[in-house]
Amino acid sequence: MKLDKNDVFDLLKSNKNKIFSVIFIKRTTGEVRHMTCRLNVAKHLKGGMLLFDPLSKGLISVYDVKNKGYRMINLETLMSIKMQGRSYDLA
């Protein structure tokens, strides 16, 4: 199924605590990266707040389940999302 950026926001909002995987192009190196992640994880936060709104810059803040750390995914380089057994490609 093909999605655009607005559809990605709606999909992630409706499945806030679900584990999902993404494929995207890493901004710094240009390599394709696969990540298993989750939204709204606060267990490992060490205090403080972000100094900017990630969504206003086209970023999504996620928790990387495998590497146990917080990451930002750029919506411009997002290629696909797999959630609840369904795959979604970005247009």
C-alpha positions, -999 to +999 in steps of 0.1 A: +000+000+000+014+035-009+014+063+016+023+100+016+038+119+045+004+129+060-007+093+059+024+083+079+015+107+107-020+093+109-008+057+108+017+063+136-008+083+157-033+055+156-007+029+166+012+048+192+025+020+214+031-006+187+065-019+176+071-013+139+100-015+115+112+012+090+135+014+061+150+048+054+181+065+040+205+077+068+210+115+064+246+115+075+260+086+054+234+080+027+232+043+035+199+024+036+190+015+072+165-009+087+153-002+122+128-018+146+113+009+167+086+022+189+069+055+197+063+071+231+090+053+251+100+073+282+116+047+303+152+056+293+149+094+293+174+112+315+156+145+318+154+176+297+133+185+268+140+187+231+149+223+221+128+220+189+097+204+176+107+174+155+075+173+134+081+209+123+114+198+108+099+166+092+114+143+118+098+115+139+114+107+173+114+069+179+131+045+203+154+020+185+145-014+201+176-033+190+202-006+199+183+007+229+185+044+221+164+073+208+167+082+171+152+107+147+138+095+113+136+120+085+103+117+067+119+129+034+141+098+033+116+072+047+111+044+022+087+020+040+070+011+072+059-024+084+034-024+112+010-052+124+020-075+095+012-049+068+038-031+047+034+004+035+057+020+009+060+058+006+051+076-026 
